[in-house]
Amino acid sequence: MSWREKSAGGRQAINIFQVSNDAIVEARARPSPAARRGFVLLPIAGRPGVQAAFPLPTQITVQRDRVLLRRGRDEEKVGFLEQTLIARWPQGEMRLHPGHIRGVKRGEPEKGFRAQVYLGSGPWPVVEIEQLSPRLRPRFPSATVGQAVRVELIKNP
């Protein structure tokens, strides 16, 4: 995805893929001073801002550095540092890899936790995996900015 960017603050690319609502998503925890657990909870209805300290939601299972996420009774949105996200369901799996970013970084929305998983609930029972870019500005006035992602689809036999 690429575009011509003219705003001074830049804009970010958001690549969202809705997968099977019974998918289990796998990510890697990378603990840091900004995120003791290695991931954060992102803003959703009733929760402002990025949360770095929190009780573990029931939709999340942590096995050492491996984090498994599945839809549950409540809505949840989780952010990870840049990485590949893997969604698995009975018929197959999808791997969403971050790709090349073109442009000059002008900020990191959501504190740089750009690999994201949304787990819907109630009337919106979806599972989405997402790769976001930082805010981007072109290197020179006529240049474009953009982010590439790579998608692997694997069908189970």
CYANA upper distance limits for C-alpha pairs under 8 A (distance plus 0.5 A):
  1 MET  CA     13 ALA  CA      7.92
  1 MET  CA    146 GLY  CA      5.98
  1 MET  CA    147 GLN  CA      6.10
  1 MET  CA    148 ALA  CA      6.50
  2 SER  CA    144 THR  CA      6.88
  2 SER  CA    145 VAL  CA      5.97
  2 SER  CA    146 GLY  CA      4.44
  2 SER  CA    147 GLN  CA      6.99
  3 TRP  CA    144 THR  CA      5.84
  3 TRP  CA    145 VAL  CA      6.10
  3 TRP  CA    146 GLY  CA      6.74
  4 ARG  CA    138 PRO  CA      8.19
  4 ARG  CA    142 SER  CA      8.14
  4 ARG  CA    143 ALA  CA      7.28
  4 ARG  CA    144 THR  CA      5.06
  4 ARG  CA    145 VAL  CA      6.76
  5 GLU  CA     10 GLY  CA      7.04
  5 GLU  CA     11 ARG  CA      7.84
  5 GLU  CA    136 LEU  CA      8.35
  5 GLU  CA    137 ARG  CA      6.69
  5 GLU  CA    138 PRO  CA      7.08
  5 GLU  CA    144 THR  CA      7.09
  5 GLU  CA    145 VAL  CA      7.16
  6 LYS  CA     10 GLY  CA      7.76
  6 LYS  CA    137 ARG  CA      8.10
  7 SER  CA     11 ARG  CA      8.12
  7 SER  CA    137 ARG  CA      8.33
  8 ALA  CA    137 ARG  CA      7.95
  9 GLY  CA    106 ARG  CA      6.93
  9 GLY  CA    135 ARG  CA      7.80
  9 GLY  CA    136 LEU  CA      8.33
  9 GLY  CA    137 ARG  CA      7.91
 10 GLY  CA    106 ARG  CA      6.84
 10 GLY  CA    135 ARG  CA      5.69
 10 GLY  CA    136 LEU  CA      5.30
 10 GLY  CA    137 ARG  CA      5.43
 11 ARG  CA    134 PRO  CA      8.26
 11 ARG  CA    135 ARG  CA      5.09
 11 ARG  CA    136 LEU  CA      5.99
 11 ARG  CA    137 ARG  CA      7.88
 12 GLN  CA    132 LEU  CA      7.38
 12 GLN  CA    133 SER  CA      5.79
 12 GLN  CA    134 PRO  CA      6.00
 12 GLN  CA    135 ARG  CA      4.84
 12 GLN  CA    136 LEU  CA      6.52
 13 ALA  CA    132 LEU  CA      6.10
 13 ALA  CA    133 SER  CA      5.73
 13 ALA  CA    134 PRO  CA      8.14
 13 ALA  CA    135 ARG  CA      8.29
 13 ALA  CA    146 GLY  CA      7.34
 13 ALA  CA    147 GLN  CA      6.91
 14 ILE  CA    130 GLU  CA      7.49
 14 ILE  CA    131 GLN  CA      6.63
 14 ILE  CA    132 LEU  CA      5.02
 14 ILE  CA    133 SER  CA      7.16
 15 ASN  CA    130 GLU  CA      5.98
 15 ASN  CA    131 GLN  CA      5.76
 15 ASN  CA    132 LEU  CA      6.66
 15 ASN  CA    149 VAL  CA      8.28
 16 ILE  CA    128 GLU  CA      6.99
 16 ILE  CA    129 ILE  CA      6.43
 16 ILE  CA    130 GLU  CA      4.95
 16 ILE  CA    131 GLN  CA      7.25
 17 PHE  CA    128 GLU  CA      5.95
 17 PHE  CA    129 ILE  CA      5.93
 17 PHE  CA    130 GLU  CA      6.77
 18 GLN  CA    126 VAL  CA      7.42
 18 GLN  CA    127 VAL  CA      6.33
 18 GLN  CA    128 GLU  CA      4.81
 18 GLN  CA    129 ILE  CA      7.08
 19 VAL  CA     23 ALA  CA      7.32
 19 VAL  CA     87 ALA  CA      7.81
 19 VAL  CA    126 VAL  CA      7.93
 19 VAL  CA    127 VAL  CA      6.19
 19 VAL  CA    128 GLU  CA      6.40
 19 VAL  CA    129 ILE  CA      8.02
 20 SER  CA     89 TRP  CA      7.14
 20 SER  CA    126 VAL  CA      7.80
 20 SER  CA    127 VAL  CA      7.06
 21 ASN  CA     71 ARG  CA      7.77
 21 ASN  CA    125 PRO  CA      6.82
 21 ASN  CA    126 VAL  CA      5.38
 21 ASN  CA    127 VAL  CA      5.66
 22 ASP  CA     70 ARG  CA      7.84
 22 ASP  CA     71 ARG  CA      7.63
 22 ASP  CA     89 TRP  CA      6.73
 22 ASP  CA    127 VAL  CA      8.18
 23 ALA  CA     70 ARG  CA      7.11
 23 ALA  CA     71 ARG  CA      8.41
 23 ALA  CA     87 ALA  CA      6.33
 23 ALA  CA     88 ARG  CA      5.64
 23 ALA  CA     89 TRP  CA      4.96
 23 ALA  CA     90 PRO  CA      8.43
 23 ALA  CA    127 VAL  CA      7.41
 24 ILE  CA     68 LEU  CA      6.97
 24 ILE  CA     69 LEU  CA      6.13
 24 ILE  CA     70 ARG  CA      5.43
 24 ILE  CA     71 ARG  CA      8.38
 24 ILE  CA     87 ALA  CA      6.11
 24 ILE  CA     88 ARG  CA      5.79
 24 ILE  CA     89 TRP  CA      6.97
 25 VAL  CA     68 LEU  CA      6.11
 25 VAL  CA     69 LEU  CA      5.56
 25 VAL  CA     70 ARG  CA      7.03
 25 VAL  CA     85 LEU  CA      7.41
 25 VAL  CA     86 ILE  CA      5.96
 25 VAL  CA     87 ALA  CA      4.71
 25 VAL  CA     88 ARG  CA      6.75
 25 VAL  CA    117 VAL  CA      8.27
 26 GLU  CA     66 ARG  CA      7.44
 26 GLU  CA     67 VAL  CA      6.16
 26 GLU  CA     68 LEU  CA      5.26
 26 GLU  CA     69 LEU  CA      7.01
 26 GLU  CA     85 LEU  CA      6.57
 26 GLU  CA     86 ILE  CA      5.59
 26 GLU  CA     87 ALA  CA      6.83
 27 ALA  CA     66 ARG  CA      6.61
 27 ALA  CA     67 VAL  CA      5.69
 27 ALA  CA     68 LEU  CA      7.16
 27 ALA  CA     80 PHE  CA      8.20
 27 ALA  CA     83 GLN  CA      8.19
 27 ALA  CA     84 THR  CA      7.65
 27 ALA  CA     85 LEU  CA      5.93
 27 ALA  CA     86 ILE  CA      7.25
 28 ARG  CA     38 GLY  CA      8.34
 28 ARG  CA     65 ASP  CA      5.90
 28 ARG  CA     66 ARG  CA      5.37
 28 ARG  CA     67 VAL  CA      6.21
 28 ARG  CA     80 PHE  CA      8.22
 28 ARG  CA     83 GLN  CA      8.27
 29 ALA  CA     37 ARG  CA      7.27
 29 ALA  CA     38 GLY  CA      4.73
 29 ALA  CA     39 PHE  CA      6.41
 29 ALA  CA     65 ASP  CA      5.31
 29 ALA  CA     66 ARG  CA      6.70
 29 ALA  CA     67 VAL  CA      6.87
 29 ALA  CA     80 PHE  CA      7.68
 30 ARG  CA     35 ALA  CA      8.49
 30 ARG  CA     37 ARG  CA      7.87
 30 ARG  CA     38 GLY  CA      4.51
 30 ARG  CA     39 PHE  CA      7.37
 30 ARG  CA     65 ASP  CA      7.52
 30 ARG  CA     80 PHE  CA      8.33
 30 ARG  CA     81 LEU  CA      7.80
 31 PRO  CA     35 ALA  CA      6.18
 31 PRO  CA     36 ARG  CA      5.50
 31 PRO  CA     37 ARG  CA      5.81
 31 PRO  CA     38 GLY  CA      4.03
 31 PRO  CA     39 PHE  CA      7.66
 32 SER  CA     36 ARG  CA      6.04
 32 SER  CA     37 ARG  CA      8.28
 32 SER  CA     38 GLY  CA      6.73
 34 ALA  CA     52 ALA  CA      7.29
 35 ALA  CA     39 PHE  CA      6.23
 35 ALA  CA     40 VAL  CA      6.81
 35 ALA  CA     52 ALA  CA      5.61
 35 ALA  CA     53 ALA  CA      7.89
 36 ARG  CA     52 ALA  CA      7.49
 36 ARG  CA     53 ALA  CA      7.78
 37 ARG  CA     52 ALA  CA      8.25
 37 ARG  CA     53 ALA  CA      8.41
 38 GLY  CA     80 PHE  CA      7.68
 39 PHE  CA     52 ALA  CA      7.79
 39 PHE  CA     78 VAL  CA      7.49
 39 PHE  CA     79 GLY  CA      6.19
 39 PHE  CA     80 PHE  CA      5.39
 39 PHE  CA     81 LEU  CA      7.78
 39 PHE  CA    113 PHE  CA      8.17
 40 VAL  CA     50 VAL  CA      7.09
 40 VAL  CA     51 GLN  CA      6.13
 40 VAL  CA     52 ALA  CA      5.46
 40 VAL  CA     53 ALA  CA      8.22
 40 VAL  CA     78 VAL  CA      6.24
 40 VAL  CA     79 GLY  CA      5.66
 40 VAL  CA     80 PHE  CA      7.21
 40 VAL  CA    113 PHE  CA      8.05
 41 LEU  CA     50 VAL  CA      6.38
 41 LEU  CA     51 GLN  CA      5.51
 41 LEU  CA     52 ALA  CA      7.18
 41 LEU  CA     54 PHE  CA      8.49
 41 LEU  CA     76 GLU  CA      8.17
 41 LEU  CA     77 LYS  CA      6.46
 41 LEU  CA     78 VAL  CA      5.13
 41 LEU  CA     79 GLY  CA      6.65
 42 LEU  CA     47 ARG  CA      8.43
 42 LEU  CA     48 PRO  CA      8.47
 42 LEU  CA     49 GLY  CA      7.02
 42 LEU  CA     50 VAL  CA      5.28
 42 LEU  CA     51 GLN  CA      6.88
 42 LEU  CA     77 LYS  CA      5.87
 42 LEU  CA     78 VAL  CA      6.06
 42 LEU  CA     79 GLY  CA      6.78
 42 LEU  CA    110 GLU  CA      7.90
 43 PRO  CA     47 ARG  CA      5.84
 43 PRO  CA     48 PRO  CA      5.55
 43 PRO  CA     49 GLY  CA      5.61
 43 PRO  CA     50 VAL  CA      6.42
 43 PRO  CA     51 GLN  CA      8.44
 43 PRO  CA     77 LYS  CA      7.70
 44 ILE  CA     48 PRO  CA      7.39
 44 ILE  CA     75 GLU  CA      8.49
 44 ILE  CA     76 GLU  CA      7.71
 44 ILE  CA     77 LYS  CA      7.37
 49 GLY  CA    110 GLU  CA      8.36
 50 VAL  CA    110 GLU  CA      6.84
 50 VAL  CA    111 LYS  CA      8.12
 56 LEU  CA     60 ILE  CA      7.28
 58 THR  CA     72 GLY  CA      7.88
 59 GLN  CA     69 LEU  CA      6.09
 59 GLN  CA     70 ARG  CA      5.75
 59 GLN  CA     71 ARG  CA      6.53
 59 GLN  CA     72 GLY  CA      6.10
 59 GLN  CA     76 GLU  CA      8.37
 60 ILE  CA     67 VAL  CA      7.33
 60 ILE  CA     68 LEU  CA      6.21
 60 ILE  CA     69 LEU  CA      5.20
 60 ILE  CA     70 ARG  CA      7.26
 61 THR  CA     67 VAL  CA      6.27
 61 THR  CA     68 LEU  CA      5.59
 61 THR  CA     69 LEU  CA      7.03
 62 VAL  CA     66 ARG  CA      6.34
 62 VAL  CA     67 VAL  CA      5.10
 62 VAL  CA     68 LEU  CA      6.90
 63 GLN  CA     67 VAL  CA      6.81
 70 ARG  CA    119 LEU  CA      7.46
 70 ARG  CA    127 VAL  CA      8.41
 71 ARG  CA     75 GLU  CA      8.23
 71 ARG  CA    119 LEU  CA      5.64
 71 ARG  CA    120 GLY  CA      7.04
 71 ARG  CA    121 SER  CA      7.55
 71 ARG  CA    125 PRO  CA      8.09
 71 ARG  CA    126 VAL  CA      8.13
 71 ARG  CA    127 VAL  CA      7.34
 72 GLY  CA    119 LEU  CA      8.07
 72 GLY  CA    120 GLY  CA      8.43
 72 GLY  CA    121 SER  CA      7.18
 73 ARG  CA    121 SER  CA      6.45
 73 ARG  CA    122 GLY  CA      7.76
 74 ASP  CA    120 GLY  CA      7.78
 74 ASP  CA    121 SER  CA      6.01
 74 ASP  CA    122 GLY  CA      8.15
 75 GLU  CA    118 TYR  CA      8.31
 75 GLU  CA    119 LEU  CA      6.10
 75 GLU  CA    120 GLY  CA      5.26
 75 GLU  CA    121 SER  CA      5.53
 76 GLU  CA    118 TYR  CA      6.50
 76 GLU  CA    119 LEU  CA      5.60
 76 GLU  CA    120 GLY  CA      7.14
 77 LYS  CA    116 GLN  CA      7.64
 77 LYS  CA    117 VAL  CA      6.17
 77 LYS  CA    118 TYR  CA      4.93
 77 LYS  CA    119 LEU  CA      6.63
 78 VAL  CA    116 GLN  CA      6.16
 78 VAL  CA    117 VAL  CA      5.80
 78 VAL  CA    118 TYR  CA      7.10
 79 GLY  CA    113 PHE  CA      5.45
 79 GLY  CA    114 ARG  CA      6.93
 79 GLY  CA    115 ALA  CA      6.29
 79 GLY  CA    116 GLN  CA      4.99
 79 GLY  CA    117 VAL  CA      7.11
 80 PHE  CA    113 PHE  CA      5.23
 80 PHE  CA    114 ARG  CA      6.76
 80 PHE  CA    115 ALA  CA      5.54
 80 PHE  CA    116 GLN  CA      6.63
 81 LEU  CA    112 GLY  CA      7.07
 81 LEU  CA    113 PHE  CA      5.07
 81 LEU  CA    114 ARG  CA      6.40
 81 LEU  CA    115 ALA  CA      6.51
 82 GLU  CA     98 PRO  CA      7.40
 82 GLU  CA    112 GLY  CA      8.50
 82 GLU  CA    113 PHE  CA      7.25
 82 GLU  CA    114 ARG  CA      6.21
 82 GLU  CA    115 ALA  CA      5.88
 83 GLN  CA     97 HIS  CA      7.17
 83 GLN  CA     98 PRO  CA      6.80
 83 GLN  CA    115 ALA  CA      6.75
 84 THR  CA     95 ARG  CA      7.10
 84 THR  CA     96 LEU  CA      5.98
 84 THR  CA     97 HIS  CA      4.89
 84 THR  CA     98 PRO  CA      6.76
 84 THR  CA    115 ALA  CA      8.05
 85 LEU  CA     95 ARG  CA      6.24
 85 LEU  CA     96 LEU  CA      5.75
 85 LEU  CA     97 HIS  CA      7.17
 85 LEU  CA    115 ALA  CA      7.70
 85 LEU  CA    129 ILE  CA      7.48
 86 ILE  CA     93 GLU  CA      7.48
 86 ILE  CA     94 MET  CA      6.27
 86 ILE  CA     95 ARG  CA      4.99
 86 ILE  CA     96 LEU  CA      6.93
 87 ALA  CA     93 GLU  CA      5.94
 87 ALA  CA     94 MET  CA      5.72
 87 ALA  CA     95 ARG  CA      6.95
 87 ALA  CA    129 ILE  CA      8.17
 88 ARG  CA     92 GLY  CA      6.51
 88 ARG  CA     93 GLU  CA      4.75
 88 ARG  CA     94 MET  CA      7.10
 89 TRP  CA     93 GLU  CA      6.57
 90 PRO  CA    156 ASN  CA      7.89
 91 GLN  CA    155 LYS  CA      6.57
 91 GLN  CA    156 ASN  CA      5.82
 91 GLN  CA    157 PRO  CA      8.50
 92 GLY  CA    153 LEU  CA      7.94
 92 GLY  CA    154 ILE  CA      5.88
 92 GLY  CA    155 LYS  CA      4.76
 92 GLY  CA    156 ASN  CA      5.11
 93 GLU  CA    153 LEU  CA      6.44
 93 GLU  CA    154 ILE  CA      5.67
 93 GLU  CA    155 LYS  CA      7.07
 93 GLU  CA    156 ASN  CA      8.21
 94 MET  CA    151 VAL  CA      7.42
 94 MET  CA    152 GLU  CA      6.03
 94 MET  CA    153 LEU  CA      5.13
 94 MET  CA    154 ILE  CA      6.78
 95 ARG  CA    151 VAL  CA      6.25
 95 ARG  CA    152 GLU  CA      5.48
 95 ARG  CA    153 LEU  CA      7.11
 96 LEU  CA    129 ILE  CA      8.02
 96 LEU  CA    130 GLU  CA      8.28
 96 LEU  CA    131 GLN  CA      8.11
 96 LEU  CA    149 VAL  CA      7.49
 96 LEU  CA    150 ARG  CA      6.50
 96 LEU  CA    151 VAL  CA      5.38
 96 LEU  CA    152 GLU  CA      7.13
 97 HIS  CA    131 GLN  CA      8.34
 97 HIS  CA    149 VAL  CA      6.19
 97 HIS  CA    150 ARG  CA      5.51
 97 HIS  CA    151 VAL  CA      6.80
 98 PRO  CA    131 GLN  CA      6.82
 98 PRO  CA    148 ALA  CA      7.54
 98 PRO  CA    149 VAL  CA      5.41
 98 PRO  CA    150 ARG  CA      7.07
 99 GLY  CA    147 GLN  CA      7.04
 99 GLY  CA    148 ALA  CA      5.17
 99 GLY  CA    149 VAL  CA      4.98
 99 GLY  CA    150 ARG  CA      6.91
100 HIS  CA    147 GLN  CA      6.30
100 HIS  CA    148 ALA  CA      5.83
100 HIS  CA    149 VAL  CA      7.87
101 ILE  CA    133 SER  CA      7.61
101 ILE  CA    145 VAL  CA      8.18
101 ILE  CA    146 GLY  CA      6.33
101 ILE  CA    147 GLN  CA      4.97
101 ILE  CA    148 ALA  CA      7.03
102 ARG  CA    136 LEU  CA      8.35
102 ARG  CA    138 PRO  CA      8.35
102 ARG  CA    144 THR  CA      8.11
102 ARG  CA    145 VAL  CA      5.55
102 ARG  CA    146 GLY  CA      5.57
102 ARG  CA    147 GLN  CA      6.73
103 GLY  CA    136 LEU  CA      6.02
103 GLY  CA    137 ARG  CA      5.98
103 GLY  CA    138 PRO  CA      5.32
103 GLY  CA    139 ARG  CA      6.20
103 GLY  CA    144 THR  CA      7.80
103 GLY  CA    145 VAL  CA      5.35
103 GLY  CA    146 GLY  CA      7.34
104 VAL  CA    136 LEU  CA      5.84
104 VAL  CA    137 ARG  CA      5.59
104 VAL  CA    138 PRO  CA      6.52
104 VAL  CA    139 ARG  CA      6.54
105 LYS  CA    134 PRO  CA      6.50
105 LYS  CA    135 ARG  CA      6.22
105 LYS  CA    136 LEU  CA      5.35
105 LYS  CA    137 ARG  CA      7.10
106 ARG  CA    134 PRO  CA      7.56
106 ARG  CA    135 ARG  CA      5.59
106 ARG  CA    136 LEU  CA      6.00
106 ARG  CA    137 ARG  CA      7.09
107 GLY  CA    134 PRO  CA      6.47
107 GLY  CA    135 ARG  CA      5.75
107 GLY  CA    136 LEU  CA      8.19
108 GLU  CA    112 GLY  CA      5.45
108 GLU  CA    134 PRO  CA      5.37
108 GLU  CA    135 ARG  CA      6.74
109 PRO  CA    113 PHE  CA      8.47
109 PRO  CA    134 PRO  CA      7.10
109 PRO  CA    135 ARG  CA      7.78
110 GLU  CA    114 ARG  CA      7.97
112 GLY  CA    134 PRO  CA      7.77
114 ARG  CA    130 GLU  CA      8.29
114 ARG  CA    131 GLN  CA      6.33
114 ARG  CA    132 LEU  CA      5.39
114 ARG  CA    133 SER  CA      7.12
114 ARG  CA    134 PRO  CA      8.30
115 ALA  CA    129 ILE  CA      8.19
115 ALA  CA    130 GLU  CA      6.32
115 ALA  CA    131 GLN  CA      5.35
115 ALA  CA    132 LEU  CA      7.01
116 GLN  CA    129 ILE  CA      6.42
116 GLN  CA    130 GLU  CA      5.43
116 GLN  CA    131 GLN  CA      6.88
116 GLN  CA    132 LEU  CA      8.38
117 VAL  CA    127 VAL  CA      7.86
117 VAL  CA    128 GLU  CA      6.23
117 VAL  CA    129 ILE  CA      5.21
117 VAL  CA    130 GLU  CA      6.69
118 TYR  CA    126 VAL  CA      8.28
118 TYR  CA    127 VAL  CA      6.29
118 TYR  CA    128 GLU  CA      5.55
118 TYR  CA    129 ILE  CA      7.02
119 LEU  CA    125 PRO  CA      8.00
119 LEU  CA    126 VAL  CA      6.59
119 LEU  CA    127 VAL  CA      5.38
119 LEU  CA    128 GLU  CA      7.18
120 GLY  CA    124 TRP  CA      5.88
120 GLY  CA    125 PRO  CA      5.27
120 GLY  CA    126 VAL  CA      5.33
120 GLY  CA    127 VAL  CA      6.70
121 SER  CA    125 PRO  CA      5.05
121 SER  CA    126 VAL  CA      7.55
131 GLN  CA    149 VAL  CA      7.92
133 SER  CA    147 GLN  CA      6.86
136 LEU  CA    145 VAL  CA      6.90
136 LEU  CA    146 GLY  CA      8.10
137 ARG  CA    145 VAL  CA      6.94
138 PRO  CA    142 SER  CA      8.19
138 PRO  CA    143 ALA  CA      5.93
138 PRO  CA    144 THR  CA      6.22
138 PRO  CA    145 VAL  CA      5.98
139 ARG  CA    143 ALA  CA      6.96
